[in-house]
């Protein structure tokens, strides 16, 4: 579904064709923000690396003696940092704790991240894996980044905003519950896909099966 399709879905499902485009656009943008920060009910502390569709990477080249790198413009949250052929990832730490570690850490200040140890070789590839901000919707042809089966969450959230304005708290809550149902389905599907593709699997030898 595009933004235009979602707008049509909201108007059709609440049976009100008079809702302004500007209001619908506002609701759908709010829905996209809500999708990005949604957490499964049993894991409210889940970090921003939760959604696969928001993951991204940016590469840099090292300069000897320089440990300062510019964060991507659409950076939202840190996942992992690797430098050169070193397979051990750098962990994100608070900059005030940087002296407690000898190496393999990084920290963020403002629009930059810093690595320790400081690179001593030019031209090594630095790979920053991070969670990106979704682009704002600008036209009705724009489509949410989350996979198509879950676009109904945007319709449900828009309907909840509509009923909020109508003062109908029962229908507002019903549609918020529908939003939660769709997002929970996304979470379950992603977890199932992750388990199915896991590199480590356990098996029981035939002679031990009773």
N, CA, C and O of each residue as an XYZ file, in Angstrom:
840
protein
N       0.839     -1.197      0.000
C       0.000      0.000      0.000
C       0.875      1.249      0.000
O       1.858      1.328      0.737
N       0.518      2.203     -0.815
C       1.172      3.502     -0.784
C       0.463      4.387      0.240
O      -0.547      3.994      0.824
N       1.011      5.589      0.447
C       0.331      6.507      1.355
C      -1.071      6.817      0.831
O      -2.019      6.934      1.608
N      -1.199      6.950     -0.495
C      -2.519      7.200     -1.074
C      -3.491      6.074     -0.793
O      -4.654      6.319     -0.475
N      -3.019      4.829     -0.910
C      -3.876      3.676     -0.620
C      -4.298      3.663      0.846
O      -5.444      3.354      1.172
N      -3.364      4.001      1.715
C      -3.671      4.013      3.153
C      -4.704      5.085      3.460
O      -5.623      4.857      4.248
N      -4.560      6.254      2.843
C      -5.538      7.326      3.049
C      -6.933      6.889      2.603
O      -7.927      7.142      3.283
N      -6.983      6.231      1.452
C      -8.264      5.731      0.954
C      -8.844      4.690      1.906
O     -10.045      4.682      2.177
N      -7.967      3.804      2.415
C      -8.413      2.785      3.351
C      -9.007      3.385      4.612
O     -10.033      2.913      5.102
N      -8.375      4.418      5.140
C      -8.888      5.069      6.352
C     -10.265      5.666      6.085
O     -11.203      5.437      6.848
N     -10.386      6.426      5.007
C     -11.665      7.090      4.701
C     -12.780      6.081      4.436
O     -13.914      6.259      4.881
N     -12.436      5.012      3.698
C     -13.454      4.015      3.384
C     -13.900      3.260      4.631
O     -15.088      2.987      4.798
N     -12.964      2.923      5.499
C     -13.302      2.079      6.648
C     -14.013      2.841      7.763
O     -14.710      2.242      8.582
N     -13.834      4.165      7.792
C     -14.613      4.955      8.761
C     -15.841      5.565      8.097
O     -16.646      6.233      8.745
N     -15.975      5.319      6.764
C     -17.109      5.810      5.983
C     -17.236      7.332      6.091
O     -18.305      7.869      6.381
N     -16.105      8.007      5.848
C     -16.102      9.477      5.869
C     -15.111      9.953      4.812
O     -13.898      9.859      5.002
N     -15.628     10.461      3.706
C     -14.782     10.915      2.610
C     -14.387     12.385      2.750
O     -13.736     12.938      1.864
N     -14.774     13.014      3.851
C     -14.522     14.454      4.002
C     -13.233     14.756      4.764
O     -12.888     15.925      4.935
N     -12.520     13.739      5.221
C     -11.289     13.975      5.995
C     -10.256     14.640      5.084
O     -10.037     14.189      3.960
N      -9.635     15.689      5.556
C      -8.689     16.446      4.723
C      -7.407     15.658      4.492
O      -6.994     14.851      5.324
N      -6.787     15.914      3.337
C      -5.516     15.261      3.028
C      -4.455     15.601      4.060
O      -3.670     14.739      4.458
N      -4.430     16.846      4.491
C      -3.383     17.261      5.429
C      -3.498     16.497      6.744
O      -2.487     16.134      7.345
N      -4.715     16.256      7.186
C      -4.927     15.516      8.429
C      -4.545     14.053      8.242
O      -3.903     13.465      9.112
N      -4.934     13.464      7.118
C      -4.575     12.083      6.837
C      -3.065     11.908      6.751
O      -2.516     10.935      7.269
N      -2.392     12.857      6.090
C      -0.925     12.796      5.986
C      -0.276     12.846      7.363
O       0.700     12.146      7.630
N      -0.833     13.685      8.231
C      -0.307     13.803      9.599
C      -0.483     12.492     10.355
O       0.428     12.051     11.055
N      -1.645     11.868     10.217
C      -1.909     10.616     10.922
C      -0.982      9.508     10.431
O      -0.466      8.725     11.228
N      -0.773      9.445      9.121
C       0.052      8.372      8.563
C       1.512      8.561      8.946
O       2.216      7.583      9.198
N       1.979      9.813      8.993
C       3.347     10.048      9.440
C       3.503      9.662     10.901
O       4.524      9.102     11.299
N       2.490      9.965     11.693
C       2.517      9.565     13.109
C       2.509      8.058     13.240
O       3.166      7.506     14.122
N       1.759      7.377     12.356
C       1.741      5.913     12.369
C       3.121      5.360     12.065
O       3.552      4.389     12.687
N       3.824      5.975     11.103
C       5.168      5.503     10.760
C       6.115      5.681     11.937
O       6.946      4.814     12.210
N       5.991      6.799     12.629
C       6.812      7.013     13.828
C       6.494      5.967     14.890
O       7.393      5.458     15.560
N       5.215      5.652     15.040
C       4.804      4.664     16.047
C       5.318      3.269     15.679
O       5.740      2.514     16.555
N       5.283      2.926     14.388
C       5.793      1.630     13.942
C       7.268      1.490     14.298
O       7.699      0.433     14.760
N       8.041      2.550     14.086
C       9.481      2.477     14.319
C       9.837      2.296     15.786
O      10.850      1.674     16.107
N       9.015      2.832     16.677
C       9.346      2.739     18.104
C       8.570      1.628     18.808
O       8.720      1.437     20.015
N       7.735      0.890     18.055
C       6.925     -0.153     18.675
C       7.808     -1.245     19.265
O       8.839     -1.597     18.692
N       7.402     -1.775     20.405
C       8.089     -2.872     21.056
C       7.098     -3.966     21.397
O       5.953     -3.661     21.734
N       7.493     -5.227     21.322
C       6.580     -6.298     21.740
C       6.248     -6.154     23.218
O       7.117     -5.782     24.007
N       5.018     -6.437     23.607
C       4.595     -6.201     25.000
C       5.494     -6.865     26.031
O       5.676     -6.324     27.122
N       6.062     -8.024     25.714
C       6.866     -8.742     26.699
C       8.318     -8.295     26.719
O       9.118     -8.841     27.478
N       8.673     -7.314     25.902
C      10.079     -6.898     25.838
C      10.152     -5.408     25.534
O      10.631     -4.996     24.478
N       9.671     -4.613     26.474
C       9.619     -3.171     26.251
C      10.999     -2.523     26.214
O      11.132     -1.373     25.796
N      12.027     -3.249     26.648
C      13.381     -2.692     26.640
C      14.143     -3.039     25.363
O      15.329     -2.731     25.245
N      13.471     -3.676     24.414
C      14.148     -4.064     23.174
C      14.754     -2.830     22.507
O      14.124     -1.775     22.439
N      15.982     -2.976     22.016
C      16.680     -1.834     21.452
C      16.259     -1.573     20.016
O      15.495     -2.346     19.438
N      16.758     -0.481     19.435
C      16.343     -0.066     18.104
C      16.805     -1.026     17.019
O      16.368     -0.901     15.875
N      17.667     -1.972     17.335
C      18.098     -2.920     16.299
C      17.061     -4.016     16.082
O      17.311     -4.998     15.383
N      15.901     -3.831     16.690
C      14.886     -4.885     16.647
C      14.382     -5.144     15.237
O      14.348     -6.297     14.805
N      13.993     -4.114     14.513
C      13.371     -4.299     13.207
C      14.424     -4.459     12.126
O      15.267     -3.582     11.936
N      14.375     -5.580     11.418
C      15.328     -5.817     10.330
C      15.196     -4.778      9.228
O      16.193     -4.401      8.613
N      13.968     -4.306      8.967
C      13.770     -3.409      7.837
C      14.355     -2.016      8.085
O      14.431     -1.207      7.160
N      14.765     -1.733      9.306
C      15.372     -0.442      9.611
C      16.895     -0.505      9.690
O      17.545      0.510      9.939
N      17.465     -1.684      9.481
C      18.922     -1.809      9.575
C      19.600     -1.291      8.309
O      19.067     -1.415      7.207
N      20.785     -0.710      8.489
C      21.529     -0.159      7.357
C      23.014     -0.202      7.689
O      23.394     -0.455      8.832
N      23.846      0.045      6.691
C      25.292      0.088      6.892
C      25.892      1.272      6.135
O      25.391      1.685      5.089
N      26.966      1.798      6.687
C      27.755      2.809      5.997
C      29.227      2.467      6.193
O      29.638      2.059      7.280
N      30.015      2.635      5.138
C      31.443      2.334      5.229
C      32.261      3.606      5.154
O      31.862      4.585      4.523
N      33.415      3.578      5.809
C      34.374      4.676      5.840
C      35.756      4.106      5.536
O      35.941      2.889      5.527
N      36.707      4.969      5.293
C      38.102      4.575      5.147
C      38.904      5.218      6.273
O      38.743      6.403      6.565
N      39.775      4.417      6.907
C      40.556      4.955      8.018
C      41.630      5.915      7.528
O      42.147      5.799      6.417
N      41.941      6.859      8.393
C      43.096      7.743      8.227
C      43.960      7.576      9.464
O      43.483      7.726     10.588
N      45.211      7.271      9.258
C      46.106      7.011     10.374
C      46.082      8.166     11.375
O      46.216      9.331     11.001
N      45.908      7.825     12.648
C      45.920      8.826     13.707
C      44.604      9.530     13.928
O      44.514     10.397     14.796
N      43.579      9.185     13.169
C      42.278      9.845     13.304
C      41.221      8.823     13.729
O      40.997      7.837     13.027
N      40.578      9.050     14.861
C      39.563      8.095     15.342
C      38.159      8.692     15.323
O      37.247      8.164     15.960
N      37.987      9.800     14.587
C      36.704     10.505     14.559
C      36.021     10.289     13.214
O      36.631     10.487     12.163
N      34.735      9.877     13.248
C      33.971      9.603     12.031
C      32.605     10.278     12.131
O      32.042     10.395     13.220
N      32.083     10.716     11.003
C      30.780     11.382     10.971
C      29.653     10.357     10.954
O      29.681      9.412     10.165
N      28.667     10.539     11.817
C      27.505      9.658     11.811
C      26.685      9.860     10.537
O      26.631     10.973     10.014
N      26.050      8.809     10.031
C      25.149      8.979      8.878
C      24.041      9.984      9.196
O      23.605     10.093     10.342
N      23.592     10.711      8.180
C      22.541     11.704      8.392
C      21.254     11.078      8.911
O      20.515     11.709      9.667
N      20.982      9.831      8.505
C      19.738      9.177      8.921
C      19.956      8.211     10.079
O      19.157      7.300     10.295
N      21.039      8.414     10.820
C      21.370      7.550     11.964
C      20.321      7.684     13.064
O      19.882      8.783     13.400
N      19.930      6.526     13.616
C      19.015      6.537     14.752
C      19.596      5.816     15.965
O      19.492      6.306     17.090
N      20.205      4.655     15.741
C      20.733      3.889     16.870
C      21.854      2.976     16.392
O      21.884      2.560     15.233
N      22.769      2.673     17.295
C      23.971      1.894     17.001
C      23.678      0.396     17.071
O      22.933     -0.061     17.938
N      24.277     -0.367     16.144
C      24.232     -1.821     16.222
C      25.642     -2.382     16.380
O      25.929     -3.090     17.345
N      26.534     -2.059     15.416
C      27.844     -2.700     15.428
C      28.833     -1.867     14.621
O      28.460     -1.148     13.695
N      30.112     -1.985     15.002
C      31.195     -1.330     14.265
C      32.336     -2.322     14.100
O      32.747     -2.969     15.063
N      32.850     -2.444     12.869
C      34.012     -3.283     12.614
C      35.011     -2.507     11.768
O      34.634     -1.698     10.920
N      36.295     -2.769     12.013
C      37.354     -2.065     11.299
C      38.291     -3.081     10.646
O      38.809     -3.979     11.308
N      38.500     -2.924      9.333
C      39.437     -3.762      8.604
C      39.080     -5.231      8.665
O      37.908     -5.601      8.581
N      40.100     -6.070      8.811
C      39.902     -7.521      8.859
C      39.610     -8.030     10.265
O      39.441     -9.231     10.472
N      39.551     -7.129     11.214
C      39.280     -7.499     12.599
C      37.825     -7.969     12.718
O      36.900     -7.204     12.447
N      37.630     -9.206     13.118
C      36.274     -9.751     13.201
C      35.588     -9.463     14.530
O      34.396     -9.730     14.688
N      36.335     -8.920     15.483
C      35.758     -8.591     16.782
C      35.079     -7.225     16.700
O      35.748     -6.230     16.420
N      33.781     -7.153     16.935
C      33.098     -5.860     16.805
C      33.438     -4.908     17.936
O      33.779     -5.324     19.043
N      33.339     -3.625     17.637
C      33.513     -2.575     18.629
C      32.173     -2.359     19.333
O      31.134     -2.273     18.678
N      32.195     -2.273     20.643
C      30.986     -2.068     21.425
C      30.800     -0.593     21.730
O      31.770      0.135     21.939
N      29.553     -0.158     21.756
C      29.255      1.232     22.079
C      29.276      1.427     23.588
O      28.623      0.690     24.328
N      30.032      2.427     24.041
C      30.124      2.758     25.462
C      29.880      4.242     25.665
O      30.024      5.039     24.738
N      29.515      4.599     26.868
C      29.423      6.012     27.207
C      30.828      6.616     27.152
O      31.790      5.998     27.606
N      30.942      7.813     26.600
C      32.275      8.396     26.413
C      33.006      8.594     27.738
O      34.235      8.654     27.767
N      32.254      8.696     28.833
C      32.901      8.876     30.136
C      33.587      7.610     30.616
O      34.413      7.648     31.527
N      33.234      6.463     29.986
C      33.844      5.185     30.370
C      34.970      4.768     29.435
O      35.506      3.667     29.566
N      35.335      5.629     28.495
C      36.288      5.219     27.454
C      37.659      4.849     28.002
O      38.358      4.033     27.402
N      38.058      5.429     29.124
C      39.374      5.128     29.679
C      39.391      3.782     30.411
O      40.456      3.307     30.806
N      38.235      3.176     30.590
C      38.175      1.883     31.261
C      38.464      0.723     30.310
O      38.543     -0.428     30.739
N      38.621      1.025     29.014
C      38.822     -0.011     28.011
C      40.049      0.300     27.169
O      40.341      1.459     26.873
N      40.761     -0.755     26.789
C      41.973     -0.565     25.990
C      41.659     -0.458     24.503
O      42.332      0.274     23.777
N      40.639     -1.185     24.045
C      40.326     -1.177     22.620
C      38.936     -1.775     22.385
O      38.245     -2.180     23.320
N      38.559     -1.814     21.135
C      37.293     -2.395     20.693
C      36.069     -1.753     21.357
O      35.104     -2.434     21.705
N      36.131     -0.463     21.519
C      34.957      0.288     21.945
C      34.826      1.519     21.053
O      35.780      1.952     20.406
N      33.623      2.062     21.043
C      33.413      3.358     20.404
C      32.418      4.133     21.247
O      31.724      3.565     22.090
N      32.354      5.428     21.013
C      31.397      6.265     21.730
C      30.922      7.358     20.786
O      31.566      7.647     19.778
N      29.801      7.952     21.121
C      29.181      8.957     20.265
C      29.107     10.277     21.002
O      28.694     10.341     22.160
N      29.513     11.325     20.310
C      29.362     12.687     20.804
C      28.816     13.531     19.654
O      29.450     13.656     18.606
N      27.643     14.102     19.863
C      27.048     14.923     18.814
C      26.809     14.123     17.553
O      26.162     13.076     17.588
N      27.331     14.611     16.433
C      27.127     13.965     15.134
C      28.305     13.094     14.726
O      28.478     12.788     13.547
N      29.120     12.692     15.711
C      30.324     11.905     15.406
C      30.412     10.685     16.308
O      29.878     10.669     17.417
N      31.102      9.656     15.806
C      31.476      8.547     16.664
C      32.992      8.403     16.648
O      33.652      8.762     15.673
N      33.529      7.878     17.733
C      34.976      7.769     17.933
C      35.307      6.313     18.236
O      34.549      5.622     18.917
N      36.437      5.858     17.729
C      36.853      4.467     17.932
C      38.131      4.409     18.761
O      38.985      5.291     18.671
N      38.249      3.370     19.560
C      39.449      3.110     20.342
C      39.791      1.631     20.184
O      38.967      0.776     20.510
N      40.985      1.311     19.691
C      42.149      2.165     19.514
C      42.019      3.038     18.263
O      41.226      2.762     17.362
N      42.832      4.106     18.244
C      42.884      4.964     17.076
C      43.537      4.217     15.918
O      44.617      3.653     16.095
N      42.912      4.195     14.729
C      43.509      3.498     13.582
C      44.917      3.999     13.284
O      45.183      5.200     13.333
N      45.809      3.075     12.978
C      47.207      3.435     12.678
C      47.563      3.205     11.217
O      48.701      3.424     10.802
N      46.565      2.753     10.432
C      46.802      2.448      9.021
C      45.767      3.178      8.171
O      44.585      3.203      8.513
N      46.209      3.771      7.063
C      45.287      4.403      6.122
C      44.549      3.349      5.300
O      45.088      2.277      5.022
N      43.321      3.661      4.916
C      42.619      2.877      3.908
C      41.924      1.618      4.361
O      41.407      0.876      3.527
N      41.893      1.345      5.668
C      41.110      0.205      6.136
C      39.617      0.543      6.067
O      39.225      1.694      6.258
N      38.796     -0.464      5.794
C      37.354     -0.247      5.712
C      36.730     -0.292      7.104
O      36.908     -1.253      7.852
N      36.009      0.751      7.426
C      35.247      0.814      8.677
C      33.778      0.620      8.313
O      33.238      1.371      7.501
N      33.127     -0.382      8.908
C      31.719     -0.659      8.607
C      30.871     -0.352      9.832
O      30.994     -0.999     10.872
N      30.014      0.641      9.688
C      29.072      1.001     10.745
C      27.706      0.394     10.404
O      27.105      0.737      9.386
N      27.224     -0.506     11.259
C      25.877     -1.055     11.122
C      24.990     -0.322     12.118
O      25.310     -0.229     13.303
N      23.882      0.190     11.627
C      23.069      1.058     12.475
C      21.600      0.940     12.086
O      21.251      0.309     11.088
N      20.764      1.552     12.885
C      19.339      1.646     12.588
C      19.079      3.025     12.005
O      19.470      4.043     12.575
N      18.416      3.039     10.866
C      18.202      4.334     10.223
C      16.804      4.866     10.488
O      15.881      4.116     10.804
N      16.672      6.163     10.353
C      15.365      6.805     10.398
C      14.664      6.577      9.070
O      15.293      6.682      8.017
N      13.384      6.270      9.099
C      12.633      6.172      7.854
C      12.488      7.558      7.241
O      12.350      8.557      7.947
N      12.521      7.597      5.916
C      12.284      8.867      5.227
C      10.859      9.330      5.485
O       9.934      8.522      5.563
N      10.695     10.639      5.615
C       9.353     11.203      5.749
C       8.577     10.982      4.446
O       9.157     11.022      3.361
N       7.290     10.754      4.554
C       6.455     10.663      3.365
C       6.349     12.039      2.720
O       6.117     13.033      3.407
N       6.516     12.098      1.413
C       6.402     13.386      0.722
C       5.329     13.373     -0.359
O       4.798     14.428     -0.707
N       4.997     12.199     -0.897
C       3.944     12.093     -1.908
C       3.073     10.882     -1.597
O       3.435     10.030     -0.787
N       1.920     10.823     -2.256
C       1.012      9.698     -2.052
C       1.520      8.428     -2.697
O       0.961      7.355     -2.469
N       2.572      8.525     -3.501
C       3.171      7.322     -4.095
C       4.185      6.665     -3.164
O       4.642      5.554     -3.433
N       4.541      7.342     -2.066
C       5.498      6.776     -1.121
C       4.882      5.586     -0.403
O       3.697      5.584     -0.069
N       5.710      4.577     -0.174
C       5.248      3.357      0.474
C       6.028      3.150      1.769
O       7.244      3.339      1.782
N       5.364      2.767      2.853
C       6.101      2.493      4.102
C       7.172      1.436      3.884
O       6.996      0.516      3.085
N       8.279      1.573      4.598
C       9.380      0.625      4.438
C       9.041     -0.749      4.994
O       9.564     -1.756      4.516
N       8.180     -0.801      5.990
C       7.793     -2.089      6.548
C       7.046     -2.889      5.469
O       6.372     -2.303      4.621
N       7.162     -4.199      5.498
C       6.618     -5.030      4.441
C       5.106     -4.863      4.280
O       4.384     -4.574      5.234
N       4.652     -5.056      3.035
C       3.262     -4.793      2.654
C       2.218     -5.448      3.562
O       1.226     -4.798      3.890
N       2.398     -6.721      3.987
C       1.336     -7.322      4.812
C       1.040     -6.557      6.092
O      -0.001     -6.779      6.711
N       1.925     -5.669      6.501
C       1.750     -4.976      7.778
C       1.323     -3.514      7.602
O       1.269     -2.758      8.571
N       1.021     -3.124      6.358
C       0.585     -1.750      6.120
C      -0.776     -1.463      6.751
O      -1.132     -0.307      6.980
N      -1.535     -2.528      7.030
C      -2.833     -2.333      7.670
C      -2.680     -1.684      9.040
O      -3.629     -1.097      9.559
N      -1.486     -1.787      9.629
C      -1.249     -1.112     10.910
C      -1.404      0.399     10.753
O      -1.884      1.072     11.665
N      -0.997      0.935      9.599
C      -1.117      2.370      9.346
C      -2.585      2.768      9.239
O      -2.991      3.819      9.735
N      -3.380      1.913      8.585
C      -4.809      2.190      8.468
C      -5.457      2.163      9.851
O      -6.248      3.043     10.189
N      -5.120      1.157     10.640
C      -5.707      1.038     11.977
C      -5.341      2.238     12.841
O      -6.183      2.764     13.568
N      -4.074      2.674     12.760
C      -3.665      3.816     13.575
C      -4.392      5.079     13.112
O      -4.840      5.873     13.940
N      -4.513      5.273     11.780
C      -5.242      6.430     11.269
C      -6.686      6.434     11.718
O      -7.231      7.484     12.060
N      -7.312      5.266     11.721
C      -8.698      5.165     12.185
C      -8.800      5.508     13.672
O      -9.777      6.118     14.107
N      -7.796      5.117     14.442
C      -7.828      5.450     15.874
C      -7.761      6.960     16.076
O      -8.399      7.497     16.982
N      -6.987      7.646     15.230
C      -6.906      9.103     15.316
C      -8.248      9.739     14.939
O      -8.683     10.719     15.543
N      -8.879      9.159     13.936
C     -10.191      9.677     13.506
C     -11.200      9.574     14.637
O     -11.896     10.540     14.950
N     -11.276      8.381     15.258
C     -12.266      8.198     16.316
C     -11.910      8.994     17.572
O     -12.792      9.357     18.350
N     -10.638      9.260     17.764
C     -10.236     10.151     18.853
C     -10.837     11.534     18.652
O     -11.344     12.148     19.591
N     -10.774     12.019     17.407
C     -11.352     13.337     17.120
C     -12.866     13.336     17.245
O     -13.474     14.360     17.558
N     -13.472     12.179     16.998
C     -14.926     12.070     17.123
C     -15.374     11.870     18.570
O     -16.568     11.893     18.870
N     -14.405     11.675     19.459
C     -14.741     11.459     20.858
C     -15.260     10.070     21.161
O     -15.902      9.850     22.187
N     -14.980      9.119     20.259
C     -15.449      7.736     20.440
C     -14.276      6.898     20.947
O     -13.534      6.314     20.157
N     -14.118      6.845     22.246
C     -12.963      6.169     22.837
C     -13.018      4.661     22.630
O     -11.974      4.014     22.556
N     -14.229      4.085     22.533
C     -14.339      2.639     22.338
C     -13.763      2.229     20.984
O     -12.963      1.297     20.907
N     -14.169      2.924     19.915
C     -13.654      2.597     18.587
C     -12.180      3.002     18.452
O     -11.421      2.354     17.731
N     -11.785      4.059     19.137
C     -10.374      4.437     19.139
C      -9.531      3.302     19.719
O      -8.516      2.917     19.138
N      -9.951      2.772     20.858
C      -9.200      1.692     21.507
C      -9.242      0.402     20.693
O      -8.265     -0.346     20.670
N     -10.361      0.137     20.028
C     -10.452     -1.049     19.179
C      -9.413     -0.987     18.056
O      -8.783     -1.993     17.729
N      -9.243      0.182     17.480
C      -8.294      0.313     16.372
C      -6.852      0.356     16.859
O      -5.949     -0.088     16.150
N      -6.624      0.880     18.047
C      -5.284      0.777     18.622
C      -4.938     -0.682     18.911
O      -3.793     -1.104     18.748
N      -5.947     -1.448     19.345
C      -5.733     -2.878     19.567
C      -5.439     -3.588     18.249
O      -4.625     -4.512     18.213
N      -6.091     -3.167     17.166
C      -5.815     -3.743     15.850
C      -4.398     -3.398     15.403
O      -3.711     -4.237     14.820
N      -3.960     -2.175     15.670
C      -2.571     -1.784     15.383
C      -1.610     -2.715     16.118
O      -0.645     -3.200     15.526
N      -1.862     -2.965     17.391
C      -1.015     -3.852     18.179
C      -1.028     -5.270     17.624
O       0.003     -5.943     17.605
N      -2.197     -5.726     17.170
C      -2.305     -7.079     16.625
C      -1.449     -7.231     15.370
O      -0.747     -8.230     15.212
N      -1.506     -6.242     14.479
C      -0.730     -6.312     13.242
C       0.762     -6.254     13.549
O       1.545     -6.992     12.950
N       1.163     -5.388     14.473
C       2.577     -5.264     14.799
C       3.093     -6.515     15.509
O       4.238     -6.917     15.300
N       2.264     -7.124     16.337
C       2.664     -8.374     16.988
C       2.846     -9.480     15.959
O       3.747    -10.310     16.084
N       1.986     -9.492     14.936
C       2.135    -10.466     13.858
C       3.462    -10.259     13.136
O       4.135    -11.225     12.775
N       3.837     -8.996     12.924
C       5.127     -8.692     12.285
C       6.277     -9.216     13.150
O       7.225     -9.815     12.643
N       6.181     -8.986     14.435
C       7.220     -9.446     15.356
C       7.345    -10.968     15.331
O       8.452    -11.505     15.280
N       6.207    -11.657     15.366
C       6.232    -13.122     15.358
C       6.813    -13.649     14.047
O       7.624    -14.575     14.048
N       6.393    -13.052     12.929
C       6.903    -13.489     11.630
C       8.409    -13.286     11.539
O       9.124    -14.134     11.005
N       8.884    -12.173     12.054
C      10.318    -11.901     11.998
C      11.089    -12.880     12.881
O      12.159    -13.355     12.502
N      10.547    -13.175     14.047
C      11.214    -14.114     14.941
C      11.248    -15.518     14.331
O      12.253    -16.220     14.445
N      10.163    -15.923     13.691
C      10.126    -17.235     13.048
C      11.139    -17.306     11.909
O      11.827    -18.313     11.742
N      11.222    -16.233     11.132
C      12.187    -16.204     10.032
C      13.608    -16.249     10.563
O      14.480    -16.889      9.976
N      13.837    -15.568     11.674
C      15.179    -15.534     12.258
C      15.571    -16.917     12.765
O      16.706    -17.353     12.573
N      14.635    -17.606     13.413
C      14.930    -18.946     13.923
C      15.153    -19.937     12.781
O      16.011    -20.816     12.861
N      14.358    -19.773     11.709
C      14.480    -20.699     10.576
C      15.819    -20.559      9.870
O      16.339    -21.522      9.306
N      16.376    -19.345      9.906
C      17.638    -19.108      9.204
C      18.844    -19.157     10.127
O      19.964    -18.871      9.704
N      18.620    -19.521     11.397
C      19.720    -19.534     12.366
C      20.790    -20.529     11.928
O      20.481    -21.639     11.493
N      22.034    -20.124     12.046
C      23.134    -20.981     11.631
C      23.376    -22.133     12.577
O      23.893    -23.175     12.173
N      23.007    -21.956     13.834
C      23.238    -23.005     14.824
C      21.932    -23.734     15.106
O      20.964    -23.125     15.561
N      21.902    -25.023     14.839
C      20.715    -25.823     15.107
C      21.098    -27.024     15.939
O      22.197    -27.565     15.818
N      20.189    -27.422     16.769
C      20.438    -28.593     17.622
C      19.707    -29.790     17.033
O      18.592    -29.655     16.528
N      20.326    -30.947     17.095
C      19.697    -32.165     16.598
C      19.940    -33.296     17.585
O      20.915    -33.289     18.336
N      19.035    -34.266     17.567
C      19.150    -35.436     18.433
C      19.411    -36.653     17.561
O      18.671    -36.920     16.614
N      20.468    -37.388     17.883
C      20.769    -38.567     17.107
C      19.652    -39.604     17.270
O      19.012    -39.696     18.317
N      19.438    -40.384     16.193
C      18.300    -41.301     16.117
C      18.289    -42.291     17.284
O      17.219    -42.610     17.802
N      19.457    -42.782     17.707
C      19.489    -43.810     18.743
C      19.058    -43.292     20.107
O      18.792    -44.077     21.017
N      18.987    -41.937     20.253
C      18.585    -41.376     21.532
C      17.097    -41.003     21.578
O      16.591    -40.535     22.598
N      16.414    -41.222     20.453
C      15.006    -40.918     20.408
C      14.234    -42.110     20.970
O      14.367    -43.233     20.483
N      13.426    -41.853     22.000
C      12.667    -42.932     22.637
C      11.249    -42.980     22.065
O      10.448    -43.822     22.472
